[in-house]
Amino acid sequence: MTSKDQPEVRQLRVYHHTPVDTADRFARGSVKFLRFLADSFFGRRYGHRAVILETVAAVPGMVGGALTHLKALRRFEDDRGWIKTLLDEAQNERAHLMTFILLAKPTWFERFLIIAAQGVFFNLFFFSYLFWPRVAHRFVGYLEEEAVVSYTEYLAEIDAGKIENVPAPLYAIDYWGLEPDARLREVVIAVRLDEAKHRDVNHGFADDIAGRPSGQAPANAEHSDALQRLAEEKRASDQTPATPEPSKENPGRI
């Protein structure tokens, strides 16, 4: 365990949104059904589960960001930071996929499953977000709750020695800024924290659409209250000329 583990563990907060109406219960039931299918098919093959599920998990942020962008254009209104938050979420989930591709090589059948699942899920989520954005965000919030559970189980298997704690891919070390000697355990901790952030944001967005206070405890400073934080960043960027940041990526590393 590196010195960065402990702060990450302390930041993780266990949270479950209790359904308050039929829409919430529908979203929760849909996620539980998908969880049943994933458990039945993958069992404890957590690396392969992550490869398949992260290809699906990267869809909601892109769909939500695009549709929110179009709505803001139609209504001539500010997006309150939603677009950036959702697109950042999609990019983050894609980084998860690129990491686990290096750890668990998908079979030809799993590659076919990725194509089929992504095609079906994209269309279902697109129309869900178009007509019922609150339900769509609640669905993602519950989906991320289950992701936190899955990665916690993954971590327990590593700690029990049932899954080898292999060295972390260079891609993951660069992306999360891990120690050079980081291993799979540190990667899973970082991914789990990301999923917890997405959980909080999507439940918060669903509550905002419903016009009611969020049922969450105050989230951490890194990614919480995205509406206010990103709105403040936007106002600051409008007043200050942007300066390019040095790239953190090393093109020579894969």
Phi and psi in degrees as GROMACS dihedral restraints (atoms count N, CA, C in turn):
[ dihedral_restraints ]
;  ai    aj    ak    al  type     phi  dphi    fc
    3     4     5     6     1   -86.3    20    10
    4     5     6     7     1   172.8    20    10
    6     7     8     9     1   -67.4    20    10
    7     8     9    10     1   -15.1    20    10
    9    10    11    12     1   -85.4    20    10
   10    11    12    13     1   -10.7    20    10
   12    13    14    15     1   -64.9    20    10
   13    14    15    16     1   -48.4    20    10
   15    16    17    18     1   -60.6    20    10
   16    17    18    19     1   -45.2    20    10
   18    19    20    21     1   -59.5    20    10
   19    20    21    22     1   -37.5    20    10
   21    22    23    24     1   -66.1    20    10
   22    23    24    25     1   -40.5    20    10
   24    25    26    27     1   -65.6    20    10
   25    26    27    28     1   -40.3    20    10
   27    28    29    30     1   -66.3    20    10
   28    29    30    31     1   -31.8    20    10
   30    31    32    33     1   -73.5    20    10
   31    32    33    34     1   -23.6    20    10
   33    34    35    36     1   -69.5    20    10
   34    35    36    37     1   128.2    20    10
   36    37    38    39     1  -121.2    20    10
   37    38    39    40     1   127.0    20    10
   39    40    41    42     1   -75.2    20    10
   40    41    42    43     1   123.7    20    10
   42    43    44    45     1  -146.3    20    10
   43    44    45    46     1   135.6    20    10
   45    46    47    48     1  -132.4    20    10
   46    47    48    49     1   127.8    20    10
   48    49    50    51     1   -83.4    20    10
   49    50    51    52     1   120.0    20    10
   51    52    53    54     1   -76.5    20    10
   52    53    54    55     1   124.1    20    10
   54    55    56    57     1   -58.1    20    10
   55    56    57    58     1   137.4    20    10
   57    58    59    60     1  -114.8    20    10
   58    59    60    61     1   -11.7    20    10
   60    61    62    63     1  -153.0    20    10
   61    62    63    64     1  -177.2    20    10
   63    64    65    66     1   -62.5    20    10
   64    65    66    67     1   -39.2    20    10
   66    67    68    69     1   -61.6    20    10
   67    68    69    70     1   -43.5    20    10
   69    70    71    72     1   -63.9    20    10
   70    71    72    73     1   -41.4    20    10
   72    73    74    75     1   -66.8    20    10
   73    74    75    76     1   -35.7    20    10
   75    76    77    78     1   -64.6    20    10
   76    77    78    79     1   -45.2    20    10
   78    79    80    81     1   -62.0    20    10
   79    80    81    82     1   -43.6    20    10
   81    82    83    84     1   -64.1    20    10
   82    83    84    85     1   -44.7    20    10
   84    85    86    87     1   -63.4    20    10
   85    86    87    88     1   -38.3    20    10
   87    88    89    90     1   -63.1    20    10
   88    89    90    91     1   -42.3    20    10
   90    91    92    93     1   -67.4    20    10
   91    92    93    94     1   -40.2    20    10
   93    94    95    96     1   -63.1    20    10
   94    95    96    97     1   -36.6    20    10
   96    97    98    99     1   -65.2    20    10
   97    98    99   100     1   -43.6    20    10
   99   100   101   102     1   -64.9    20    10
  100   101   102   103     1   -36.1    20    10
  102   103   104   105     1   -63.6    20    10
  103   104   105   106     1   -40.0    20    10
  105   106   107   108     1   -61.4    20    10
  106   107   108   109     1   -43.6    20    10
  108   109   110   111     1   -63.7    20    10
  109   110   111   112     1   -43.3    20    10
  111   112   113   114     1   -64.4    20    10
  112   113   114   115     1   -43.2    20    10
  114   115   116   117     1   -63.9    20    10
  115   116   117   118     1   -38.7    20    10
  117   118   119   120     1   -68.2    20    10
  118   119   120   121     1   -38.9    20    10
  120   121   122   123     1   -83.3    20    10
  121   122   123   124     1   -45.2    20    10
  123   124   125   126     1   -95.5    20    10
  124   125   126   127     1   -25.4    20    10
  126   127   128   129     1    60.1    20    10
  127   128   129   130     1  -123.6    20    10
  129   130   131   132     1  -105.0    20    10
  130   131   132   133     1    21.2    20    10
  132   133   134   135     1   -84.3    20    10
  133   134   135   136     1    74.3    20    10
  135   136   137   138     1   -66.6    20    10
  136   137   138   139     1   -33.6    20    10
  138   139   140   141     1   -63.4    20    10
  139   140   141   142     1   -46.7    20    10
  141   142   143   144     1   -68.9    20    10
  142   143   144   145     1   -36.3    20    10
  144   145   146   147     1   -59.5    20    10
  145   146   147   148     1   -43.7    20    10
  147   148   149   150     1   -63.7    20    10
  148   149   150   151     1   -40.1    20    10
  150   151   152   153     1   -59.0    20    10
  151   152   153   154     1   -47.1    20    10
  153   154   155   156     1   -69.4    20    10
  154   155   156   157     1   -48.9    20    10
  156   157   158   159     1   -71.2    20    10
  157   158   159   160     1   -30.9    20    10
  159   160   161   162     1   -70.9    20    10
  160   161   162   163     1   -26.6    20    10
  162   163   164   165     1   -66.7    20    10
  163   164   165   166     1   -30.7    20    10
  165   166   167   168     1   -82.2    20    10
  166   167   168   169     1   -39.5    20    10
  168   169   170   171     1   -65.3    20    10
  169   170   171   172     1   -22.1    20    10
  171   172   173   174     1   -79.9    20    10
  172   173   174   175     1    -8.1    20    10
  174   175   176   177     1   -75.6    20    10
  175   176   177   178     1   -49.5    20    10
  177   178   179   180     1   -55.3    20    10
  178   179   180   181     1   -43.1    20    10
  180   181   182   183     1   -62.2    20    10
  181   182   183   184     1   -41.7    20    10
  183   184   185   186     1   -68.3    20    10
  184   185   186   187     1   -43.5    20    10
  186   187   188   189     1   -64.8    20    10
  187   188   189   190     1   -49.0    20    10
  189   190   191   192     1   -62.0    20    10
  190   191   192   193     1   -41.6    20    10
  192   193   194   195     1   -63.8    20    10
  193   194   195   196     1   -42.5    20    10
  195   196   197   198     1   -66.4    20    10
  196   197   198   199     1   -46.0    20    10
  198   199   200   201     1   -69.7    20    10
  199   200   201   202     1   -34.8    20    10
  201   202   203   204     1   -67.0    20    10
  202   203   204   205     1   -38.3    20    10
  204   205   206   207     1   -59.6    20    10
  205   206   207   208     1   -47.7    20    10
  207   208   209   210     1   -65.0    20    10
  208   209   210   211     1   -38.8    20    10
  210   211   212   213     1   -64.7    20    10
  211   212   213   214     1   -40.8    20    10
  213   214   215   216     1   -63.4    20    10
  214   215   216   217     1   -36.0    20    10
  216   217   218   219     1   -68.2    20    10
  217   218   219   220     1   -43.2    20    10
  219   220   221   222     1   -64.2    20    10
  220   221   222   223     1   -38.9    20    10
  222   223   224   225     1   -97.0    20    10
  223   224   225   226     1    -0.6    20    10
  225   226   227   228     1    54.0    20    10
  226   227   228   229     1    47.1    20    10
  228   229   230   231     1  -130.9    20    10
  229   230   231   232     1   159.6    20    10
  231   232   233   234     1   -74.4    20    10
  232   233   234   235     1   145.8    20    10
  234   235   236   237     1   -86.7    20    10
  235   236   237   238     1    -4.6    20    10
  237   238   239   240     1    59.8    20    10
  238   239   240   241     1    28.0    20    10
  240   241   242   243     1    85.2    20    10
  241   242   243   244     1     2.0    20    10
  243   244   245   246     1   -65.7    20    10
  244   245   246   247     1   -41.2    20    10
  246   247   248   249     1   -60.3    20    10
  247   248   249   250     1   -50.4    20    10
  249   250   251   252     1   -61.7    20    10
  250   251   252   253     1   -41.5    20    10
  252   253   254   255     1   -61.4    20    10
  253   254   255   256     1   -45.1    20    10
  255   256   257   258     1   -69.7    20    10
  256   257   258   259     1   -40.7    20    10
  258   259   260   261     1   -69.2    20    10
  259   260   261   262     1   -35.2    20    10
  261   262   263   264     1   -63.0    20    10
  262   263   264   265     1   -37.6    20    10
  264   265   266   267     1   -62.8    20    10
  265   266   267   268     1   -44.6    20    10
  267   268   269   270     1   -61.2    20    10
  268   269   270   271     1   -42.9    20    10
  270   271   272   273     1   -65.0    20    10
  271   272   273   274     1   -39.9    20    10
  273   274   275   276     1   -64.4    20    10
  274   275   276   277     1   -41.8    20    10
  276   277   278   279     1   -65.8    20    10
  277   278   279   280     1   -34.8    20    10
  279   280   281   282     1   -66.0    20    10
  280   281   282   283     1   -36.2    20    10
  282   283   284   285     1   -63.5    20    10
  283   284   285   286     1   -36.9    20    10
  285   286   287   288     1   -59.1    20    10
  286   287   288   289     1   -45.7    20    10
  288   289   290   291     1   -60.8    20    10
  289   290   291   292     1   -48.2    20    10
  291   292   293   294     1   -60.8    20    10
  292   293   294   295     1   -30.9    20    10
  294   295   296   297     1   -70.3    20    10
  295   296   297   298     1   -48.6    20    10
  297   298   299   300     1   -76.3    20    10
  298   299   300   301     1   -19.7    20    10
  300   301   302   303     1   -60.9    20    10
  301   302   303   304     1   -34.5    20    10
  303   304   305   306     1   -78.1    20    10
  304   305   306   307     1   -17.1    20    10
  306   307   308   309     1  -100.1    20    10
  307   308   309   310     1   -33.5    20    10
  309   310   311   312     1  -133.6    20    10
  310   311   312   313     1   106.7    20    10
  312   313   314   315     1   -73.8    20    10
  313   314   315   316     1   117.9    20    10
  315   316   317   318     1   -69.5    20    10
  316   317   318   319     1   144.1    20    10
  318   319   320   321     1   -77.5    20    10
  319   320   321   322     1   171.5    20    10
  321   322   323   324     1   -62.7    20    10
  322   323   324   325     1   -35.9    20    10
  324   325   326   327     1   -67.6    20    10
  325   326   327   328     1   -39.6    20    10
  327   328   329   330     1   -67.1    20    10
  328   329   330   331     1   -33.4    20    10
  330   331   332   333     1   -65.3    20    10
  331   332   333   334     1   -40.0    20    10
  333   334   335   336     1   -64.6    20    10
  334   335   336   337     1   -39.9    20    10
  336   337   338   339     1   -62.9    20    10
  337   338   339   340     1   -36.8    20    10
  339   340   341   342     1   -61.7    20    10
  340   341   342   343     1   -46.2    20    10
  342   343   344   345     1   -62.6    20    10
  343   344   345   346     1   -45.9    20    10
  345   346   347   348     1   -66.8    20    10
  346   347   348   349     1   -46.9    20    10
  348   349   350   351     1   -64.5    20    10
  349   350   351   352     1   -42.0    20    10
  351   352   353   354     1   -65.9    20    10
  352   353   354   355     1   -41.0    20    10
  354   355   356   357     1   -62.9    20    10
  355   356   357   358     1   -45.2    20    10
  357   358   359   360     1   -68.7    20    10
  358   359   360   361     1   -47.4    20    10
  360   361   362   363     1   -65.8    20    10
  361   362   363   364     1   -38.9    20    10
  363   364   365   366     1   -57.8    20    10
  364   365   366   367     1   -48.1    20    10
  366   367   368   369     1   -67.6    20    10
  367   368   369   370     1   -41.2    20    10
  369   370   371   372     1   -63.7    20    10
  370   371   372   373     1   -44.6    20    10
  372   373   374   375     1   -70.9    20    10
  373   374   375   376     1   -34.9    20    10
  375   376   377   378     1   -58.2    20    10
  376   377   378   379     1   -50.2    20    10
  378   379   380   381     1   -71.7    20    10
  379   380   381   382     1   -32.0    20    10
  381   382   383   384     1   -63.2    20    10
  382   383   384   385     1   -45.7    20    10
  384   385   386   387     1   -70.0    20    10
  385   386   387   388     1   -32.1    20    10
  387   388   389   390     1   -65.2    20    10
  388   389   390   391     1   -40.4    20    10
  390   391   392   393     1  -105.5    20    10
  391   392   393   394     1   -29.0    20    10
  393   394   395   396     1  -135.3    20    10
  394   395   396   397     1    67.5    20    10
  396   397   398   399     1   -60.5    20    10
  397   398   399   400     1   -32.4    20    10
  399   400   401   402     1   -63.9    20    10
  400   401   402   403     1   -44.6    20    10
  402   403   404   405     1   -64.5    20    10
  403   404   405   406     1   -38.0    20    10
  405   406   407   408     1   -62.8    20    10
  406   407   408   409     1   -45.0    20    10
  408   409   410   411     1   -68.1    20    10
  409   410   411   412     1   -37.3    20    10
  411   412   413   414     1   -64.9    20    10
  412   413   414   415     1   -40.2    20    10
  414   415   416   417     1   -57.9    20    10
  415   416   417   418     1   -46.8    20    10
  417   418   419   420     1   -65.2    20    10
  418   419   420   421     1   -38.2    20    10
  420   421   422   423     1   -58.8    20    10
  421   422   423   424     1   -45.3    20    10
  423   424   425   426     1   -68.5    20    10
  424   425   426   427     1   -36.2    20    10
  426   427   428   429     1   -61.2    20    10
  427   428   429   430     1   -40.0    20    10
  429   430   431   432     1   -71.9    20    10
  430   431   432   433     1   -31.0    20    10
  432   433   434   435     1   -58.3    20    10
  433   434   435   436     1   -45.4    20    10
  435   436   437   438     1   -67.8    20    10
  436   437   438   439     1   -33.0    20    10
  438   439   440   441     1   -64.1    20    10
  439   440   441   442     1   -40.1    20    10
  441   442   443   444     1   -61.3    20    10
  442   443   444   445     1   -41.3    20    10
  444   445   446   447     1   -62.8    20    10
  445   446   447   448     1   -45.6    20    10
  447   448   449   450     1   -63.1    20    10
  448   449   450   451     1   -43.5    20    10
  450   451   452   453     1   -71.9    20    10
  451   452   453   454     1   -27.2    20    10
  453   454   455   456     1   -67.4    20    10
  454   455   456   457     1   -40.8    20    10
  456   457   458   459     1   -64.9    20    10
  457   458   459   460     1   -40.5    20    10
  459   460   461   462     1   -57.9    20    10
  460   461   462   463     1   -45.9    20    10
  462   463   464   465     1   -62.8    20    10
  463   464   465   466     1   -39.2    20    10
  465   466   467   468     1   -64.7    20    10
  466   467   468   469     1   -37.7    20    10
  468   469   470   471     1   -65.8    20    10
  469   470   471   472     1   -37.8    20    10
  471   472   473   474     1   -65.6    20    10
  472   473   474   475     1   -46.2    20    10
  474   475   476   477     1   -64.5    20    10
  475   476   477   478     1   -29.5    20    10
  477   478   479   480     1   -82.6    20    10
  478   479   480   481     1    -4.0    20    10
  480   481   482   483     1    80.8    20    10
  481   482   483   484     1     8.0    20    10
  483   484   485   486     1   -80.0    20    10
  484   485   486   487     1   -22.3    20    10
  486   487   488   489     1  -123.4    20    10
  487   488   489   490     1   130.5    20    10
  489   490   491   492     1   -65.7    20    10
  490   491   492   493     1   134.0    20    10
  492   493   494   495     1   -86.1    20    10
  493   494   495   496     1    75.1    20    10
  495   496   497   498     1   -73.8    20    10
  496   497   498   499     1   163.0    20    10
  498   499   500   501     1   -61.0    20    10
  499   500   501   502     1   144.8    20    10
  501   502   503   504     1   -70.5    20    10
  502   503   504   505     1   142.7    20    10
  504   505   506   507     1   -61.4    20    10
  505   506   507   508     1   150.2    20    10
  507   508   509   510     1   -60.5    20    10
  508   509   510   511     1   -33.5    20    10
  510   511   512   513     1   -58.5    20    10
  511   512   513   514     1   -45.4    20    10
  513   514   515   516     1   -67.2    20    10
  514   515   516   517     1   -39.0    20    10
  516   517   518   519     1   -61.6    20    10
  517   518   519   520     1   -43.1    20    10
  519   520   521   522     1   -68.8    20    10
  520   521   522   523     1   -43.0    20    10
  522   523   524   525     1   -67.0    20    10
  523   524   525   526     1   -46.0    20    10
  525   526   527   528     1   -95.6    20    10
  526   527   528   529     1    -2.0    20    10
  528   529   530   531     1    66.3    20    10
  529   530   531   532     1    39.1    20    10
  531   532   533   534     1   -77.3    20    10
  532   533   534   535     1   166.9    20    10
  534   535   536   537     1   -65.8    20    10
  535   536   537   538     1   150.2    20    10
  537   538   539   540     1   -56.6    20    10
  538   539   540   541     1   -28.1    20    10
  540   541   542   543     1   -98.5    20    10
  541   542   543   544     1    18.8    20    10
  543   544   545   546     1   -61.7    20    10
  544   545   546   547     1   152.8    20    10
  546   547   548   549     1  -125.3    20    10
  547   548   549   550     1  -176.1    20    10
  549   550   551   552     1   -54.7    20    10
  550   551   552   553     1   -38.0    20    10
  552   553   554   555     1   -57.1    20    10
  553   554   555   556     1   -43.8    20    10
  555   556   557   558     1   -66.9    20    10
  556   557   558   559     1   -34.6    20    10
  558   559   560   561     1   -64.7    20    10
  559   560   561   562     1   -46.5    20    10
  561   562   563   564     1   -62.7    20    10
  562   563   564   565     1   -38.9    20    10
  564   565   566   567     1   -61.8    20    10
  565   566   567   568     1   -43.6    20    10
  567   568   569   570     1   -65.9    20    10
  568   569   570   571     1   -42.8    20    10
  570   571   572   573     1   -65.3    20    10
  571   572   573   574     1   -42.4    20    10
  573   574   575   576     1   -61.4    20    10
  574   575   576   577     1   -39.2    20    10
  576   577   578   579     1   -65.6    20    10
  577   578   579   580     1   -39.7    20    10
  579   580   581   582     1   -57.8    20    10
  580   581   582   583     1   -46.0    20    10
  582   583   584   585     1   -64.0    20    10
  583   584   585   586     1   -35.9    20    10
  585   586   587   588     1   -64.6    20    10
  586   587   588   589     1   -37.0    20    10
  588   589   590   591     1   -65.2    20    10
  589   590   591   592     1   -44.7    20    10
  591   592   593   594     1   -63.2    20    10
  592   593   594   595     1   -36.7    20    10
  594   595   596   597     1   -58.1    20    10
  595   596   597   598     1   -50.1    20    10
  597   598   599   600     1   -64.0    20    10
  598   599   600   601     1   -42.8    20    10
  600   601   602   603     1   -65.6    20    10
  601   602   603   604     1   -44.6    20    10
  603   604   605   606     1   -71.2    20    10
  604   605   606   607     1   -37.7    20    10
  606   607   608   609     1   -63.9    20    10
  607   608   609   610     1   -37.8    20    10
  609   610   611   612     1   -65.3    20    10
  610   611   612   613     1   -40.6    20    10
  612   613   614   615     1   -64.6    20    10
  613   614   615   616     1   -41.6    20    10
  615   616   617   618     1   -61.7    20    10
  616   617   618   619     1   -42.7    20    10
  618   619   620   621     1   -63.8    20    10
  619   620   621   622     1   -39.0    20    10
  621   622   623   624     1   -64.3    20    10
  622   623   624   625     1   -42.7    20    10
  624   625   626   627     1   -63.6    20    10
  625   626   627   628     1   -37.7    20    10
  627   628   629   630     1   -73.5    20    10
  628   629   630   631     1   -12.2    20    10
  630   631   632   633     1    74.8    20    10
  631   632   633   634     1    29.7    20    10
  633   634   635   636     1  -130.3    20    10
  634   635   636   637     1   155.0    20    10
  636   637   638   639     1   -60.6    20    10
  637   638   639   640     1   146.9    20    10
  639   640   641   642     1   -67.9    20    10
  640   641   642   643     1   141.6    20    10
  642   643   644   645     1   -83.0    20    10
  643   644   645   646     1     5.1    20    10
  645   646   647   648     1   -84.6    20    10
  646   647   648   649     1   154.9    20    10
  648   649   650   651     1   -72.3    20    10
  649   650   651   652     1   162.2    20    10
  651   652   653   654     1   -54.3    20    10
  652   653   654   655     1   124.4    20    10
  654   655   656   657     1   -81.5    20    10
  655   656   657   658     1   170.3    20    10
  657   658   659   660     1   -71.5    20    10
  658   659   660   661     1   161.2    20    10
  660   661   662   663     1   -69.7    20    10
  661   662   663   664     1   -18.0    20    10
  663   664   665   666     1   -72.0    20    10
  664   665   666   667     1   -35.3    20    10
  666   667   668   669     1  -145.4    20    10
  667   668   669   670     1    12.3    20    10
  669   670   671   672     1   -85.4    20    10
  670   671   672   673     1   164.2    20    10
  672   673   674   675     1    43.0    20    10
  673   674   675   676     1    59.8    20    10
  675   676   677   678     1   -62.0    20    10
  676   677   678   679     1   -30.9    20    10
  678   679   680   681     1   -60.1    20    10
  679   680   681   682     1   -52.8    20    10
  681   682   683   684     1   -72.3    20    10
  682   683   684   685     1   -43.9    20    10
  684   685   686   687     1   -62.8    20    10
  685   686   687   688     1   -47.1    20    10
  687   688   689   690     1   -72.4    20    10
  688   689   690   691     1   -30.4    20    10
  690   691   692   693     1   -64.5    20    10
  691   692   693   694     1   -39.7    20    10
  693   694   695   696     1   -66.7    20    10
  694   695   696   697     1   -39.6    20    10
  696   697   698   699     1   -63.0    20    10
  697   698   699   700     1   -39.5    20    10
  699   700   701   702     1   -64.7    20    10
  700   701   702   703     1   -44.4    20    10
  702   703   704   705     1   -63.3    20    10
  703   704   705   706     1   -39.5    20    10
  705   706   707   708     1   -66.4    20    10
  706   707   708   709     1   -40.6    20    10
  708   709   710   711     1   -67.9    20    10
  709   710   711   712     1   -29.5    20    10
  711   712   713   714     1   -67.9    20    10
  712   713   714   715     1   -26.2    20    10
  714   715   716   717     1   -95.4    20    10
  715   716   717   718     1   -20.9    20    10
  717   718   719   720     1  -118.9    20    10
  718   719   720   721     1   128.6    20    10
  720   721   722   723     1   -59.5    20    10
  721   722   723   724     1   135.3    20    10
  723   724   725   726     1   -71.2    20    10
  724   725   726   727     1   140.9    20    10
  726   727   728   729     1  -117.8    20    10
  727   728   729   730     1   131.8    20    10
  729   730   731   732     1   -64.1    20    10
  730   731   732   733     1   138.3    20    10
  732   733   734   735     1   -91.2    20    10
  733   734   735   736     1   143.9    20    10
  735   736   737   738     1   -63.9    20    10
  736   737   738   739     1   138.9    20    10
  738   739   740   741     1   -68.2    20    10
  739   740   741   742     1   136.8    20    10
  741   742   743   744     1   -89.8    20    10
  742   743   744   745     1    -9.0    20    10
  744   745   746   747     1   -86.3    20    10
  745   746   747   748     1   144.0    20    10
  747   748   749   750     1  -105.5    20    10
  748   749   750   751     1   106.7    20    10
  750   751   752   753     1   -61.4    20    10
  751   752   753   754     1   -15.8    20    10
  753   754   755   756     1   -85.6    20    10
  754   755   756   757     1    -3.4    20    10
  756   757   758   759     1  -111.4    20    10
  757   758   759   760     1   146.0    20    10
